[in-house]
Amino acid sequence: MDNRDAVSAFLRSRRDKVTPEQAGLPVYGRRRVAGLRRGEVAALAGVSVEYYTRLERGNLHGVSDSVLEALVQALRLDGTERMYLYDLARAAGPAPRSAGARRGGARPAVRASVARIVEGMPGLPAYVMNNRLDVLAANALGRALYAQLYADPGCGGNVARFAFLSAGAREFYPEWERMARFAVGALRVEAGKNPYDRELSNLIGELSTRSDAFRVMWGSHDVHVFRDSTKRLRHPLVGELELDQETMSLPDGSGLSVVVYSAPPGTAAEDALRRLAEQPPQSPGAGPSSPS
């Protein structure tokens, strides 16, 4: 897979975000660009303008780690952006022999032991998610919290589809734009890491075609990794909740993560989760379910 377009767009987008003042460069006269010029990035990275121009045209094949680190410093990349740049450089090399397996897009199975962990937290909404943001398993409270996702068969159990294509998503996420940008950034990271994932490519193509908002956010080339955060949700049965989210990646190379929501003791959100847990189970909608 040729990732030259992704490389070129990412480097240009990061260059546009850094001002000469931020880079410690003098400014003389009127500038036609808000960010850095190519020659300025090249000077900061210690490479020739011709060499940096080659890189920005998308050719990262054979680039050394020292040059990548110089670009990280010159473009003031954060940890996630640095990881993404390295992923792009690895993808610019020969296709790995295992790439064929990822082309098939098969979803890894949730191990029974992982499912037991999720089910063993009945007081906390918990689910298992892959790097394409597919919810593969959830406990009862997790299904109750995301009942709207399960009720919409068009989502296919995918958080990004729900966010951009479901009519109720903007009501469910009071901070919809923030959450949507995080989802797009997570898919961008996964695309850099696994460019041969056909199911991921199909998802990105579908969202780009069906959602103007996704297409604009995808074009920003921002990247994001889900770790810990505070998330605000507005549930139709118990109202607004402010929950702490922890995302724990499984160490088995499957790309799966266990996501758990919790509420600080004594808060309105804790009471709302308790009331939600006491609600009678909803009729199951289309979408994933916890493995038995």
Sine and cosine of phi, psi and omega as CSV:
sin_phi,cos_phi,sin_psi,cos_psi,sin_omega,cos_omega
0.00,0.00,0.75,-0.67,0.01,-1.00
-1.00,0.04,0.91,-0.42,-0.02,-1.00
-0.97,-0.25,0.37,0.93,-0.06,-1.00
-0.86,0.52,-0.65,0.76,-0.02,-1.00
-0.89,0.45,-0.66,0.75,0.01,-1.00
-0.91,0.42,-0.68,0.74,0.02,-1.00
-0.88,0.48,-0.76,0.65,-0.05,-1.00
-0.88,0.48,-0.73,0.68,-0.04,-1.00
-0.91,0.41,-0.61,0.79,0.00,-1.00
-0.91,0.40,-0.75,0.66,-0.02,-1.00
-0.89,0.46,-0.67,0.75,0.02,-1.00
-0.91,0.42,-0.65,0.76,-0.02,-1.00
-0.91,0.41,-0.59,0.80,0.03,-1.00
-0.96,0.30,-0.61,0.79,0.03,-1.00
-0.88,0.47,-0.62,0.78,-0.01,-1.00
-0.92,0.40,-0.37,0.93,-0.07,-1.00
-1.00,0.05,-0.22,0.97,-0.06,-1.00
-0.98,-0.21,0.84,-0.54,0.04,-1.00
-1.00,0.04,0.38,-0.92,0.07,-1.00
-0.84,0.54,-0.60,0.80,0.01,-1.00
-0.88,0.47,-0.68,0.73,0.03,-1.00
-0.89,0.46,-0.56,0.83,-0.02,-1.00
-1.00,0.10,-0.05,1.00,0.00,-1.00
0.97,0.25,0.46,0.89,-0.03,-1.00
-0.97,-0.23,0.57,-0.82,0.07,-1.00
-0.95,0.32,0.49,-0.87,0.00,-1.00
-0.88,-0.47,0.83,-0.56,0.01,-1.00
-0.84,-0.55,0.80,-0.60,0.10,-1.00
0.94,0.33,-0.18,-0.98,-0.05,-1.00
-1.00,0.10,0.71,-0.70,0.00,-1.00
-0.95,-0.33,0.60,-0.80,0.03,-1.00
-1.00,0.02,-0.20,0.98,0.00,-1.00
-0.82,-0.57,0.58,-0.81,0.00,-1.00
-0.97,0.25,-0.55,0.84,-0.04,-1.00
-1.00,-0.04,-0.43,-0.90,-0.01,-1.00
-0.99,0.12,0.48,-0.87,0.17,-0.99
-0.99,0.14,0.31,-0.95,0.03,-1.00
-0.85,0.53,-0.69,0.72,-0.02,-1.00
-0.89,0.46,-0.54,0.84,0.02,-1.00
-0.94,0.33,-0.65,0.76,0.07,-1.00
-0.89,0.45,-0.69,0.73,0.01,-1.00
-0.86,0.51,-0.69,0.72,0.00,-1.00
-0.91,0.42,-0.67,0.74,0.01,-1.00
-0.91,0.42,-0.56,0.83,-0.03,-1.00
-1.00,0.06,-0.16,0.99,0.01,-1.00
0.96,0.27,0.53,0.85,0.04,-1.00
-0.80,-0.60,0.22,-0.98,0.01,-1.00
-0.96,0.28,0.38,-0.92,0.05,-1.00
-0.88,0.48,-0.63,0.77,-0.01,-1.00
-0.89,0.46,-0.66,0.75,-0.02,-1.00
-0.93,0.37,-0.70,0.72,0.02,-1.00
-0.90,0.43,-0.61,0.79,0.03,-1.00
-0.86,0.51,-0.65,0.76,0.06,-1.00
-0.87,0.49,-0.67,0.74,0.01,-1.00
-0.90,0.44,-0.71,0.71,-0.06,-1.00
-0.95,0.32,-0.29,0.96,0.13,-0.99
-0.98,0.17,0.00,1.00,0.14,-0.99
0.95,-0.31,0.07,1.00,-0.08,-1.00
-0.99,-0.12,1.00,-0.06,0.06,-1.00
-0.98,-0.20,0.12,0.99,-0.05,-1.00
-0.89,0.45,0.83,-0.56,0.06,-1.00
0.98,0.20,0.14,0.99,-0.01,-1.00
-0.94,0.34,0.71,-0.70,-0.04,-1.00
-0.97,0.23,0.35,-0.94,0.05,-1.00
-0.88,0.47,-0.55,0.83,-0.02,-1.00
-0.91,0.42,-0.62,0.79,0.05,-1.00
-0.94,0.35,-0.67,0.75,0.04,-1.00
-0.86,0.50,-0.68,0.74,0.02,-1.00
-0.91,0.42,-0.59,0.81,0.05,-1.00
-0.90,0.44,-0.61,0.79,0.06,-1.00
-0.93,0.38,-0.62,0.78,0.04,-1.00
-0.84,0.54,-0.72,0.70,-0.02,-1.00
-0.94,0.34,-0.69,0.72,-0.05,-1.00
-0.90,0.44,-0.64,0.77,-0.05,-1.00
-1.00,-0.07,0.06,1.00,0.06,-1.00
0.82,0.58,0.74,0.68,-0.03,-1.00
-0.97,0.26,0.61,-0.79,0.10,-0.99
-0.99,0.11,-0.04,-1.00,-0.09,-1.00
-0.87,0.48,-0.65,0.76,0.00,-1.00
-0.94,0.35,-0.66,0.75,0.03,-1.00
-0.91,0.42,-0.61,0.79,0.06,-1.00
-0.88,0.48,-0.73,0.68,0.03,-1.00
-0.85,0.52,-0.67,0.74,-0.01,-1.00
-0.90,0.43,-0.66,0.75,0.03,-1.00
-0.88,0.48,-0.69,0.73,0.03,-1.00
-0.90,0.43,-0.63,0.78,0.05,-1.00
-0.89,0.46,-0.66,0.75,0.04,-1.00
-0.89,0.46,-0.64,0.77,0.00,-1.00
-0.92,0.40,-0.66,0.75,0.04,-1.00
-0.90,0.43,-0.64,0.76,-0.02,-1.00
-0.94,0.35,-0.32,0.95,0.01,-1.00
-0.97,0.25,-0.23,0.97,0.04,-1.00
-0.99,0.14,-0.15,-0.99,0.02,-1.00
-0.87,0.49,0.56,-0.83,0.01,-1.00
-0.89,0.46,0.74,-0.67,0.03,-1.00
-0.92,0.39,0.47,-0.88,-0.02,-1.00
-0.88,0.48,-0.46,0.89,-0.02,-1.00
-0.99,0.14,-0.01,1.00,-0.08,-1.00
-0.88,0.48,-0.51,0.86,-0.02,-1.00
-0.87,0.50,-0.57,0.82,0.01,-1.00
-0.91,0.41,-0.61,0.79,0.00,-1.00
-0.96,0.28,-0.45,0.89,0.02,-1.00
-0.88,0.48,-0.52,0.85,-0.02,-1.00
-0.94,0.34,-0.38,0.93,0.08,-1.00
0.95,0.30,0.33,0.94,-0.02,-1.00
-0.91,0.42,0.69,-0.73,0.01,-1.00
-1.00,0.09,0.78,-0.62,0.01,-1.00
-0.91,0.42,0.57,-0.82,-0.01,-1.00
-0.97,0.26,0.53,-0.85,0.09,-1.00
-0.99,0.10,0.88,-0.48,-0.01,-1.00
-0.88,0.48,0.53,-0.85,-0.03,-1.00
-0.86,0.51,-0.59,0.81,-0.01,-1.00
-0.91,0.41,-0.60,0.80,0.04,-1.00
-0.93,0.36,-0.67,0.75,0.04,-1.00
-0.87,0.49,-0.61,0.79,0.02,-1.00
-0.91,0.40,-0.61,0.79,0.04,-1.00
-0.88,0.47,-0.71,0.70,-0.01,-1.00
-0.90,0.44,-0.72,0.70,0.01,-1.00
-0.93,0.37,-0.39,0.92,-0.03,-1.00
-0.99,0.17,0.11,0.99,0.07,-1.00
-0.88,-0.47,0.90,0.44,-0.13,-0.99
-0.90,0.44,-0.39,0.92,-0.02,-1.00
-1.00,0.03,-0.02,1.00,-0.02,-1.00
-0.79,-0.61,0.73,-0.69,0.11,-0.99
-0.91,0.41,0.81,-0.58,-0.04,-1.00
-0.61,-0.80,0.58,-0.81,0.05,-1.00
-0.44,-0.90,0.22,-0.97,0.03,-1.00
-0.94,-0.35,0.75,-0.66,-0.09,-1.00
-0.73,-0.68,0.58,-0.81,0.09,-1.00
-0.99,-0.11,0.00,-1.00,-0.09,-1.00
-0.96,0.28,-0.14,0.99,0.11,-0.99
-1.00,-0.06,0.11,0.99,0.01,-1.00
0.94,0.35,0.46,0.89,0.17,-0.99
-0.99,0.12,0.77,-0.64,0.11,-0.99
-0.99,0.10,0.92,-0.40,-0.10,-1.00
-1.00,-0.09,-0.43,0.91,0.00,-1.00
-0.34,-0.94,0.48,-0.88,0.03,-1.00
-0.44,-0.90,0.47,-0.89,0.11,-0.99
-0.99,0.12,0.02,-1.00,-0.12,-0.99
-0.87,0.49,-0.67,0.74,-0.01,-1.00
-0.95,0.32,-0.54,0.84,0.09,-1.00
-0.90,0.44,-0.66,0.75,0.04,-1.00
-0.92,0.39,-0.60,0.80,0.02,-1.00
-0.92,0.39,-0.64,0.77,0.00,-1.00
-0.91,0.42,-0.67,0.74,-0.01,-1.00
-0.98,-0.21,0.63,0.78,-0.03,-1.00
-0.86,0.52,-0.57,0.82,-0.03,-1.00
-0.92,0.38,-0.58,0.82,0.06,-1.00
-0.90,0.43,-0.70,0.71,-0.01,-1.00
-0.93,0.38,-0.50,0.87,-0.06,-1.00
-0.98,0.20,-0.27,0.96,-0.04,-1.00
-0.99,-0.16,0.97,-0.24,-0.04,-1.00
-0.90,0.43,-0.34,0.94,0.00,-1.00
-0.95,0.30,-0.26,0.96,-0.02,-1.00
-0.98,0.21,-0.48,0.88,-0.06,-1.00
0.86,0.50,0.46,0.89,0.00,-1.00
0.95,0.33,0.33,0.94,-0.05,-1.00
-0.95,-0.30,0.80,-0.60,-0.07,-1.00
-0.91,0.41,-0.61,0.79,0.00,-1.00
-0.92,0.39,-0.67,0.74,0.07,-1.00
-0.87,0.50,-0.69,0.73,0.01,-1.00
-0.87,0.50,-0.73,0.69,-0.07,-1.00
-0.89,0.46,-0.64,0.77,-0.13,-0.99
-0.99,-0.17,-0.38,0.93,-0.13,-0.99
-0.91,-0.43,-0.27,0.96,-0.04,-1.00
-1.00,0.02,0.68,-0.73,-0.05,-1.00
-0.90,0.43,-0.48,0.88,-0.07,-1.00
-1.00,-0.02,0.01,1.00,-0.13,-0.99
-0.92,0.39,-0.64,0.77,-0.05,-1.00
-0.94,0.35,-0.43,0.90,0.10,-0.99
-0.98,0.21,-0.62,0.79,-0.02,-1.00
-0.93,0.36,-0.60,0.80,0.02,-1.00
-0.97,-0.26,0.99,-0.13,0.04,-1.00
-0.84,0.54,-0.53,0.85,0.08,-1.00
-0.97,-0.23,0.86,0.52,-0.16,-0.99
-0.86,0.51,-0.72,0.70,-0.09,-1.00
-0.89,0.45,-0.66,0.75,0.03,-1.00
-0.87,0.49,-0.74,0.67,-0.02,-1.00
-0.90,0.43,-0.67,0.75,-0.03,-1.00
-0.89,0.45,-0.66,0.75,0.02,-1.00
-0.91,0.41,-0.61,0.79,0.07,-1.00
-0.88,0.47,-0.68,0.73,-0.01,-1.00
-0.90,0.44,-0.70,0.72,0.02,-1.00
-0.89,0.46,-0.68,0.73,0.01,-1.00
-0.89,0.46,-0.59,0.81,0.04,-1.00
-0.93,0.38,-0.64,0.77,0.05,-1.00
-0.92,0.39,-0.57,0.82,0.03,-1.00
-0.90,0.43,-0.67,0.74,0.06,-1.00
-0.87,0.49,-0.71,0.71,-0.02,-1.00
-0.91,0.41,-0.59,0.80,0.03,-1.00
-0.90,0.43,-0.60,0.80,0.06,-1.00
-0.94,0.34,-0.56,0.83,-0.06,-1.00
-0.98,0.19,-0.62,0.79,-0.07,-1.00
-0.76,-0.65,0.95,0.32,-0.05,-1.00
-0.93,0.38,-0.18,0.98,-0.02,-1.00
-0.99,-0.14,0.15,0.99,-0.01,-1.00
-0.98,0.18,0.97,-0.23,-0.09,-1.00
-0.92,0.39,-0.62,0.79,-0.01,-1.00
-0.91,0.41,-0.61,0.80,0.06,-1.00
-0.90,0.43,-0.71,0.70,0.02,-1.00
-0.86,0.50,-0.65,0.76,0.02,-1.00
-0.90,0.43,-0.65,0.76,0.01,-1.00
-0.89,0.45,-0.72,0.70,0.00,-1.00
-0.89,0.45,-0.67,0.74,0.03,-1.00
-0.89,0.45,-0.66,0.75,0.02,-1.00
-0.89,0.46,-0.74,0.67,-0.03,-1.00
-0.92,0.39,-0.60,0.80,0.03,-1.00
-0.90,0.43,-0.58,0.81,-0.01,-1.00
-0.97,0.25,-0.62,0.79,-0.16,-0.99
-0.99,-0.10,-0.24,0.97,-0.08,-1.00
-0.74,-0.68,0.90,-0.44,0.08,-1.00
-0.90,0.44,-0.62,0.78,-0.02,-1.00
-0.89,0.46,-0.68,0.73,0.03,-1.00
-0.89,0.46,-0.69,0.72,-0.06,-1.00
-0.88,0.48,-0.65,0.76,0.01,-1.00
-0.92,0.38,-0.71,0.70,-0.01,-1.00
-0.91,0.41,-0.61,0.79,0.04,-1.00
-0.89,0.46,-0.57,0.82,-0.01,-1.00
-0.95,0.32,-0.22,0.98,0.02,-1.00
-0.97,0.22,-0.33,0.94,0.01,-1.00
0.88,0.48,0.45,0.89,0.12,-0.99
-0.98,0.19,0.50,-0.87,-0.05,-1.00
-0.82,-0.57,0.43,-0.90,-0.06,-1.00
-0.44,-0.90,0.57,-0.82,0.12,-0.99
-0.83,-0.55,0.80,-0.61,0.04,-1.00
-0.96,0.29,0.83,-0.56,0.11,-0.99
-0.76,-0.65,-0.99,-0.14,0.06,-1.00
-0.88,-0.47,0.54,-0.84,0.00,-1.00
-0.23,-0.97,0.18,-0.98,0.16,-0.99
-0.96,-0.28,0.77,-0.64,-0.07,-1.00
-0.84,-0.54,0.73,-0.68,0.09,-1.00
-0.99,-0.17,0.77,-0.64,0.02,-1.00
-0.78,-0.63,0.50,-0.87,0.06,-1.00
-0.85,-0.52,0.98,-0.22,-0.09,-1.00
-1.00,-0.02,0.67,-0.74,-0.05,-1.00
-0.90,0.44,-0.36,0.93,-0.05,-1.00
-0.99,-0.14,-0.58,0.81,-0.12,-0.99
-0.85,-0.52,0.09,1.00,0.07,-1.00
0.99,0.14,-0.43,-0.90,-0.12,-0.99
-0.99,0.11,0.67,-0.74,0.04,-1.00
-0.79,-0.62,0.63,-0.77,0.16,-0.99
-0.91,-0.41,0.93,-0.36,-0.17,-0.99
-0.86,-0.50,0.54,-0.84,0.14,-0.99
-1.00,0.08,0.74,-0.67,0.00,-1.00
-0.93,-0.37,0.77,-0.64,0.12,-0.99
-0.87,-0.48,0.76,-0.66,0.00,-1.00
-0.88,-0.47,0.89,-0.46,-0.09,-1.00
-0.89,-0.45,0.93,-0.37,-0.02,-1.00
-0.96,0.29,0.69,-0.72,0.06,-1.00
-0.96,0.29,0.63,-0.78,-0.10,-0.99
-1.00,0.07,0.34,0.94,-0.11,-0.99
-0.98,-0.20,0.13,0.99,0.01,-1.00
0.98,0.21,0.11,0.99,-0.03,-1.00
-0.98,0.22,-0.29,0.96,-0.09,-1.00
0.99,0.16,0.12,0.99,0.00,-1.00
-1.00,0.00,0.48,-0.88,0.05,-1.00
-0.73,-0.69,0.53,-0.85,0.15,-0.99
-0.99,-0.16,0.83,-0.55,-0.02,-1.00
-0.93,-0.36,0.79,-0.61,-0.05,-1.00
-0.77,-0.64,0.72,-0.69,0.11,-0.99
-0.97,-0.23,0.57,-0.82,0.09,-1.00
-0.54,-0.84,0.31,-0.95,0.02,-1.00
-0.83,-0.56,0.66,-0.75,0.06,-1.00
-0.85,0.53,0.58,-0.82,-0.01,-1.00
-0.85,0.52,0.62,-0.78,0.08,-1.00
0.99,0.17,0.12,0.99,-0.02,-1.00
-0.99,-0.10,0.27,-0.96,0.06,-1.00
-0.89,0.46,-0.54,0.84,0.01,-1.00
-0.91,0.41,-0.63,0.78,0.05,-1.00
-0.88,0.47,-0.67,0.74,0.03,-1.00
-0.90,0.43,-0.64,0.77,0.00,-1.00
-0.90,0.43,-0.66,0.75,0.05,-1.00
-0.89,0.46,-0.64,0.77,0.01,-1.00
-0.89,0.45,-0.70,0.72,0.02,-1.00
-0.91,0.41,-0.61,0.80,0.02,-1.00
-0.91,0.41,-0.62,0.78,0.02,-1.00
-0.91,0.41,-0.43,0.90,-0.02,-1.00
-1.00,0.07,-0.14,0.99,0.01,-1.00
-0.93,0.36,0.58,-0.81,0.08,-1.00
-0.90,0.44,0.55,-0.83,0.00,-1.00
-0.84,0.55,0.65,-0.76,0.06,-1.00
-0.98,0.18,0.39,-0.92,0.09,-1.00
-0.88,0.48,0.75,-0.66,-0.06,-1.00
-0.90,0.43,0.76,-0.65,0.08,-1.00
-1.00,-0.09,-0.04,-1.00,0.05,-1.00
-0.94,0.34,0.56,-0.83,0.03,-1.00
0.68,-0.73,-0.03,-1.00,-0.09,-1.00
-0.95,0.30,0.37,-0.93,0.06,-1.00
-0.67,-0.74,0.30,-0.95,-0.01,-1.00
-0.93,0.38,0.64,-0.76,0.04,-1.00
-0.93,0.38,0.54,-0.84,0.00,-1.00
-0.99,0.13,0.00,0.00,0.00,0.00
